[in-house]
Amino acid sequence: MADEGLRFPTALGTSDETQIRLLGQDLAADLMGKVGFGELAYWLVAGRRPTPGEVRVFETVLVALADHGFTPTAIAARLTYLSAPESLQGALAAGLLGGGSRFLGVTEDCGRFLAAALADGVPEDDAGFDALALDVVTGARAAKKFVPGLGHPVHKKQDPRTPVLIRIADEEGLRGPHLRLFEAIGRVHPQVLNKTLPLNGAGVCGAALADLGLPVDLLRGFALLARAAGLLGHLAEERRNPIGMDVYLTVDRNAVYEE
Protein backbone atom coordinates (compact mmCIF):
# COMPACT_ATOMS: atom_id res chain seq x y z
CA MET A 1 0.00 0.00 0.00
CA ALA A 2 1.35 3.41 -0.97
CA ASP A 3 2.34 5.80 1.77
CA GLU A 4 -0.73 8.02 2.23
CA GLY A 5 1.55 10.85 3.29
CA LEU A 6 3.15 11.11 -0.16
CA ARG A 7 0.78 13.03 -2.41
CA PHE A 8 1.65 15.24 -5.34
CA PRO A 9 -1.56 16.96 -6.47
CA THR A 10 -1.80 18.78 -9.77
CA ALA A 11 -4.63 20.87 -11.15
CA LEU A 12 -3.77 19.93 -14.73
CA GLY A 13 -5.10 16.40 -14.95
CA THR A 14 -4.97 12.71 -14.23
CA SER A 15 -4.84 9.51 -16.22
CA ASP A 16 -6.19 6.05 -15.45
CA GLU A 17 -6.87 2.85 -17.32
CA THR A 18 -9.92 4.12 -19.18
CA GLN A 19 -9.73 7.90 -19.22
CA ILE A 20 -7.43 10.91 -19.49
CA ARG A 21 -8.63 13.98 -17.62
CA LEU A 22 -7.17 17.37 -18.49
CA LEU A 23 -8.31 20.63 -16.89
CA GLY A 24 -11.33 18.83 -15.49
CA GLN A 25 -12.33 17.67 -18.97
CA ASP A 26 -12.32 14.29 -20.68
CA LEU A 27 -9.47 14.67 -23.15
CA ALA A 28 -10.95 12.33 -25.75
CA ALA A 29 -14.61 13.30 -25.36
CA ASP A 30 -14.52 16.99 -24.40
CA LEU A 31 -11.31 18.45 -25.83
CA MET A 32 -10.10 16.62 -28.92
CA GLY A 33 -11.61 18.16 -32.03
CA LYS A 34 -13.32 20.88 -29.99
CA VAL A 35 -10.47 22.92 -28.52
CA GLY A 36 -7.69 24.47 -30.59
CA PHE A 37 -4.04 24.19 -29.60
CA GLY A 38 -3.64 27.89 -28.82
CA GLU A 39 -6.75 27.84 -26.65
CA LEU A 40 -5.47 24.77 -24.80
CA ALA A 41 -2.04 26.34 -24.19
CA TYR A 42 -3.68 29.48 -22.78
CA TRP A 43 -6.03 27.40 -20.63
CA LEU A 44 -3.18 25.33 -19.19
CA VAL A 45 -1.30 28.44 -18.11
CA ALA A 46 -4.10 30.73 -17.00
CA GLY A 47 -6.18 28.01 -15.36
CA ARG A 48 -9.31 29.27 -17.08
CA ARG A 49 -10.77 28.93 -20.52
CA PRO A 50 -10.03 32.02 -22.63
CA THR A 51 -12.68 34.07 -24.38
CA PRO A 52 -12.82 33.99 -28.19
CA GLY A 53 -11.15 37.42 -28.25
CA GLU A 54 -8.33 36.24 -26.01
CA VAL A 55 -7.82 33.20 -28.23
CA ARG A 56 -7.63 35.43 -31.31
CA VAL A 57 -5.00 37.71 -29.78
CA PHE A 58 -3.02 34.81 -28.32
CA GLU A 59 -2.92 32.90 -31.59
CA THR A 60 -1.99 36.10 -33.42
CA VAL A 61 1.06 36.27 -31.14
CA LEU A 62 1.98 32.66 -31.90
CA VAL A 63 1.80 33.29 -35.63
CA ALA A 64 3.72 36.57 -35.31
CA LEU A 65 6.63 34.82 -33.54
CA ALA A 66 6.75 31.73 -35.78
CA ASP A 67 9.38 33.38 -37.99
CA HIS A 68 11.86 32.96 -35.13
CA GLY A 69 11.96 29.29 -36.10
CA PHE A 70 13.67 30.04 -39.40
CA THR A 71 16.11 32.68 -38.27
CA PRO A 72 19.83 31.78 -38.54
CA THR A 73 19.74 29.92 -35.24
CA ALA A 74 17.71 27.25 -37.01
CA ILE A 75 20.85 26.35 -38.97
CA ALA A 76 21.82 24.46 -35.84
CA ALA A 77 18.61 22.49 -36.16
CA ARG A 78 19.37 21.57 -39.77
CA LEU A 79 22.85 20.40 -38.86
CA THR A 80 21.68 18.40 -35.87
CA TYR A 81 18.92 16.86 -37.96
CA LEU A 82 21.61 15.22 -40.11
CA SER A 83 23.73 13.89 -37.27
CA ALA A 84 21.80 13.39 -34.03
CA PRO A 85 20.87 9.79 -33.10
CA GLU A 86 17.28 10.94 -32.60
CA SER A 87 17.44 13.51 -35.33
CA LEU A 88 14.12 15.31 -35.03
CA GLN A 89 14.29 15.55 -31.25
CA GLY A 90 17.89 16.71 -31.31
CA ALA A 91 17.27 19.27 -34.01
CA LEU A 92 14.33 20.76 -32.19
CA ALA A 93 16.35 21.00 -29.00
CA ALA A 94 19.22 22.72 -30.82
CA GLY A 95 16.93 25.14 -32.63
CA LEU A 96 14.85 25.98 -29.58
CA LEU A 97 17.83 26.60 -27.32
CA GLY A 98 20.22 28.14 -29.80
CA GLY A 99 20.12 31.92 -29.82
CA GLY A 100 17.15 32.01 -27.48
CA SER A 101 18.34 35.01 -25.51
CA ARG A 102 18.56 37.31 -28.52
CA PHE A 103 15.24 36.55 -30.19
CA LEU A 104 13.01 34.82 -27.69
CA GLY A 105 14.28 36.97 -24.86
CA VAL A 106 12.88 40.18 -26.33
CA THR A 107 9.31 39.01 -25.78
CA GLU A 108 9.99 38.24 -22.13
CA ASP A 109 12.22 41.27 -21.56
CA CYS A 110 9.70 43.68 -23.06
CA GLY A 111 6.78 42.27 -21.08
CA ARG A 112 8.84 42.43 -17.89
CA PHE A 113 10.04 45.98 -18.64
CA LEU A 114 6.49 47.24 -19.23
CA ALA A 115 5.07 45.44 -16.20
CA ALA A 116 7.74 46.97 -13.95
CA ALA A 117 7.00 50.44 -15.32
CA LEU A 118 3.28 49.98 -14.60
CA ALA A 119 3.77 48.50 -11.13
CA ASP A 120 3.15 51.80 -9.36
CA GLY A 121 -0.03 52.62 -11.27
CA VAL A 122 -1.63 52.87 -14.70
CA PRO A 123 -1.92 56.30 -16.36
CA GLU A 124 -5.41 57.56 -17.13
CA ASP A 125 -4.85 58.93 -20.64
CA ASP A 126 -2.41 59.11 -23.54
CA ALA A 127 -0.65 62.12 -22.01
CA GLY A 128 -0.02 60.09 -18.87
CA PHE A 129 1.31 57.15 -20.87
CA ASP A 130 3.60 59.49 -22.83
CA ALA A 131 4.95 60.95 -19.58
CA LEU A 132 5.59 57.49 -18.15
CA ALA A 133 7.20 56.34 -21.40
CA LEU A 134 9.49 59.37 -21.42
CA ASP A 135 10.51 58.59 -17.86
CA VAL A 136 11.33 54.92 -18.48
CA VAL A 137 13.20 55.57 -21.74
CA THR A 138 15.22 58.34 -20.05
CA GLY A 139 15.99 55.99 -17.17
CA ALA A 140 17.12 53.23 -19.51
CA ARG A 141 19.40 55.60 -21.39
CA ALA A 142 20.93 56.90 -18.16
CA ALA A 143 21.58 53.32 -17.09
CA LYS A 144 23.09 52.58 -20.53
CA LYS A 145 20.55 49.84 -21.15
CA PHE A 146 18.54 49.02 -24.24
CA VAL A 147 14.78 49.51 -24.21
CA PRO A 148 13.46 46.05 -25.11
CA GLY A 149 11.20 46.03 -28.15
CA LEU A 150 12.89 48.96 -29.88
CA GLY A 151 14.75 48.37 -33.15
CA HIS A 152 14.95 45.58 -35.69
CA PRO A 153 17.87 44.38 -37.86
CA VAL A 154 15.68 44.03 -40.98
CA HIS A 155 12.58 46.20 -40.54
CA LYS A 156 14.31 49.53 -40.08
CA LYS A 157 11.23 51.77 -40.32
CA GLN A 158 8.32 49.59 -39.21
CA ASP A 159 7.92 45.96 -38.26
CA PRO A 160 4.85 44.85 -40.24
CA ARG A 161 3.59 42.71 -37.35
CA THR A 162 3.31 45.53 -34.83
CA PRO A 163 0.36 47.54 -36.21
CA VAL A 164 -1.55 44.36 -37.06
CA LEU A 165 -1.32 42.96 -33.53
CA ILE A 166 -2.25 46.30 -31.98
CA ARG A 167 -5.27 46.56 -34.30
CA ILE A 168 -6.46 43.04 -33.49
CA ALA A 169 -6.04 43.61 -29.74
CA ASP A 170 -8.02 46.83 -30.10
CA GLU A 171 -10.80 45.08 -32.03
CA GLU A 172 -11.11 42.52 -29.25
CA GLY A 173 -11.08 45.11 -26.45
CA LEU A 174 -7.69 43.83 -25.26
CA ARG A 175 -5.46 46.81 -26.01
CA GLY A 176 -4.51 47.23 -22.39
CA PRO A 177 -1.94 49.26 -20.44
CA HIS A 178 1.11 47.27 -21.60
CA LEU A 179 0.32 47.82 -25.27
CA ARG A 180 -0.57 51.45 -24.63
CA LEU A 181 2.73 52.06 -22.85
CA PHE A 182 4.59 50.24 -25.63
CA GLU A 183 2.94 52.52 -28.20
CA ALA A 184 3.84 55.56 -26.08
CA ILE A 185 7.48 54.45 -26.03
CA GLY A 186 7.29 54.43 -29.82
CA ARG A 187 6.04 58.01 -29.78
CA VAL A 188 8.48 59.55 -27.29
CA HIS A 189 11.77 57.66 -27.59
CA PRO A 190 13.21 59.87 -30.38
CA GLN A 191 13.22 62.77 -27.88
CA VAL A 192 15.65 60.83 -25.69
CA LEU A 193 17.59 58.65 -28.11
CA ASN A 194 17.81 61.25 -30.90
CA LYS A 195 16.79 58.64 -33.45
CA THR A 196 13.62 56.84 -34.43
CA LEU A 197 13.49 53.07 -34.04
CA PRO A 198 10.66 50.71 -34.96
CA LEU A 199 8.62 48.89 -32.35
CA ASN A 200 9.50 45.31 -33.17
CA GLY A 201 7.24 42.27 -33.34
CA ALA A 202 8.84 40.38 -30.47
CA GLY A 203 8.29 43.37 -28.20
CA VAL A 204 4.68 43.98 -29.18
CA CYS A 205 4.01 40.27 -28.58
CA GLY A 206 5.37 40.62 -25.05
CA ALA A 207 3.09 43.61 -24.46
CA ALA A 208 0.06 41.77 -25.83
CA LEU A 209 0.72 38.66 -23.73
CA ALA A 210 1.09 40.80 -20.62
CA ASP A 211 -2.22 42.49 -21.41
CA LEU A 212 -3.80 39.04 -21.58
CA GLY A 213 -2.81 38.65 -17.93
CA LEU A 214 -0.28 35.90 -18.57
CA PRO A 215 2.71 35.72 -16.19
CA VAL A 216 5.75 37.58 -17.49
CA ASP A 217 7.96 34.73 -16.26
CA LEU A 218 6.35 32.49 -18.89
CA LEU A 219 6.54 34.83 -21.89
CA ARG A 220 9.72 33.18 -23.19
CA GLY A 221 7.86 29.88 -23.09
CA PHE A 222 5.19 31.22 -25.41
CA ALA A 223 7.91 32.39 -27.78
CA LEU A 224 9.35 28.87 -27.69
CA LEU A 225 5.92 27.49 -28.51
CA ALA A 226 5.72 29.73 -31.57
CA ARG A 227 9.29 28.97 -32.58
CA ALA A 228 8.56 25.25 -32.70
CA ALA A 229 6.23 25.75 -35.68
CA GLY A 230 8.95 27.48 -37.68
CA LEU A 231 11.50 24.85 -36.68
CA LEU A 232 9.31 22.01 -37.89
CA GLY A 233 8.90 23.79 -41.19
CA HIS A 234 12.65 24.28 -41.38
CA LEU A 235 13.25 20.58 -40.79
CA ALA A 236 10.75 19.67 -43.49
CA GLU A 237 12.53 22.06 -45.84
CA GLU A 238 15.82 20.32 -45.11
CA ARG A 239 14.24 17.07 -46.31
CA ARG A 240 13.05 18.77 -49.51
CA ASN A 241 16.19 20.78 -50.17
CA PRO A 242 19.16 19.52 -48.11
CA ILE A 243 21.75 22.23 -47.49
CA GLY A 244 22.62 21.61 -43.86
CA MET A 245 25.91 19.85 -44.57
CA ASP A 246 26.96 22.50 -47.10
CA VAL A 247 26.36 25.16 -44.46
CA TYR A 248 28.39 23.18 -41.94
CA LEU A 249 31.32 22.61 -44.30
CA THR A 250 31.38 26.25 -45.40
CA VAL A 251 31.38 27.52 -41.83
CA ASP A 252 33.86 24.94 -40.56
CA ARG A 253 36.37 25.38 -43.38
CA ASN A 254 36.35 29.15 -43.13
CA ALA A 255 36.48 29.35 -39.35
CA VAL A 256 39.65 30.65 -37.73
CA TYR A 257 40.27 28.92 -34.41
CA GLU A 258 42.23 30.78 -31.77
CA GLU A 259 43.55 29.64 -28.42
N, C-alpha and C positions, 0 to 999 in steps of 0.2 A: 504493500500500500504506500502510495506517495506521501511524503511529508506534507501535511496540511499547512504547515507554516511557510512553505515555499510556493508563492503565487506571484505570477508576473502578468498582471492584467493589462490589456490593451484595448483602446476604444476602436481600433481599426477593424478587427474582425476575428473570426475563428473558423476552423475547418474540422469537420469530422468525416465519418465514413460515407455519409450520404449527401452532405451539403457543405457549401462554402458560404460563409456569411461575411459580408464586407459593408462597413458603415451601417450595420443594422439591416442590410438588405440581403436577399438571396442573390448571389452573384449570377447564377445561371438564369433564374426566373425573372429577377427584377432589374438587373443592370445590363447584362449583355444584350446588345441590339437596341437598347433604350437610352443609354447614357453615353455621350461622347467622351473621348479620352481627355480633352481639355477640361470638361466639366468634372470628370472623376478626379483629375489631379488637383483641381481647386478644392473639391469637396474633401479630399484626404487631408489637405493642409489646413483648411479653415474650419473643418469640423461641421460644416453646414452646407447644404446644397445651394449653389449660386443661382442668382436670378438669370434670366435669359440675357439681360444687358451685361451682367458681369461675365458671363460666358463669352459673349461677343468680344468684349475688351480683352479678356484674358487670352483668347485664342488669336486675337490680332497681335498681341505681344509675342506669342509663340511663333507665328509666321514671320513677324518682323525680325526676330533674332535667328531664324533658321539659316541665314546666310553665313553665320559664324561657323557653320559646319563645313564650308568650303573655302575658308580663308587659308592662307599658307600653312597654318598649323596642321591642317588636314593632310598635308604631305606626309607627316609622320604616320597617319593612319594608312595611307596607301603603301608606304614602305613596310609597315608592320603586317599588313594584310598578306604580303608576299612571303613573309618569313616566320610569323609566329605559329607555334604548334596549333593553337586554336585561333585561327587567323582573324575571324570576324570579331571575336571577343577582344583579342589583343589590339586590333586596329581601333576599335571603339574606345578602348581604354586610353590608347596613345593620343587619339584625336581629342577626346574629352579633356584630358589632363594637360596636354601640351598647349602652352600659350594662354592658359585660362585666365591668368591675372590681367593680361592686357585687354582682352576682349570681353570675357565674361565678367570680369571684375568691375567694369564700368557700370553695369546695371545695378550691382549691389552697392558700389561706392556712391552712385548718384542718389539712390533711394535713401541710403544712410545719411548722406550729406543734407538732403532736403528735410528728412525727419528730424535731424538734430536742430536745424534752423527753425523748425516749427514747434519745437518742444516747449517753448515758453509762451506760445499763443499763436493763433491764426489771424492774420490781418483781415480787416472787414471789407476792403475794396482794392481795386487795382493800384491805387496810389500807395496803400499800405504794403502791398506785395512788392512794388517797385522799391520802396524804402528798405524793406527787409533784404531784398535781392542785392541792393547796392551795398548794404552792410556786410553781407556774407562774402560777396565777391571782393570787396576791399580787404576784409579779414584774411581771405585766402591769399591774396597778393602779398599782403604784409608778411604772412607766414611762409611765403615762397612755395606755395602749394598750388597744384592745378585744381581748377573747378571741374569736378567730374561731370561729363555730359557735354562739355564744350569742345568743339573741334572734331575734325574727321580727316583722315589721310587722303580720302578720295573725293568726298562731297564737300568741296571747299566753301560753297556758298549756302547750300541747303541740303540736308539729308532728306531724301524724298519720303522717308517713313514718318518723320516727325509730325508734319501737318496732318497726315492721314490719321495717325493714332489719336492726336488731340481732337480732331473732328469727330471720330467715332466715340471717344469718351464723352464728348459734349452731347452728342446725339442720345447717348444712353443715360445722361444725367450723372455721369461719373467723372467729370472734369473737376477734381477736388483740389485741395490746397497744395498738394505736392506738384501736380501739373501746373497749377497757376503760378507757383513760385518758380518753377522751371522756366515757364514762359517769360516771367519777369526778369530772370537772369539773362535770357536772350535779349531782352530790351535794353538792360542797363549796363551790361558788362563792357561795351566799348568805351564808356566813360572812365572806366578804371584801367582796362587793359590796353587802351589806345589802339585797338583793332577789333574787327568784327569776326566772330567765329560762329559756325553753325551749331545748332543744338542737335547732337547726334542721336541716332536711333536707339543705341544701347542705353543712353541716359533717359530718353523719354519713356522707354520701357520700364526703367526703374521707378520713375515718377508714377506711371500708370499703375504698376503693381502695388506701390505703396498706397495709392488712392483706393485700391481695392481692399485695403485693410490687411494685406498679407504681410507676414513678419519680414522685416528687412534682412534678418539673418538668413533667410531662405531665398533671397532674390537670385543669388548665384545659381542655386539649384534649378530655378525656372529657366535660366539661361542655358544651363546644361541640358535640360529637357528639350529646348528648342534646337540646340546644337546637334543633338542626336539625329534629328531628321536630315539635316544637311550632311552629316557624316555618312549615314546610310546611303544617301544618294551618291556621295563621293565614292564609296566602296563599289556601288553598282557600276559607276562610270569607269572605275579601274578594270572591271571585268570586261566592259565593252571596248575600252580603249586603253590598254595597259601602258602606263608611262612611269610607274613608280620606280622601277629599277633604273631607268634612264636618269630620272631625277637624282637618285641615290648616287649613281656613278659620276654624274656631273659634279655634284656637290663634293663628294669624297675626293675625286681626283684634283679638284681645284682648291681644296682646303689647304691652308698653311698651318701646320701644327707647331705650337711653341711651348717650351717648357715653362 
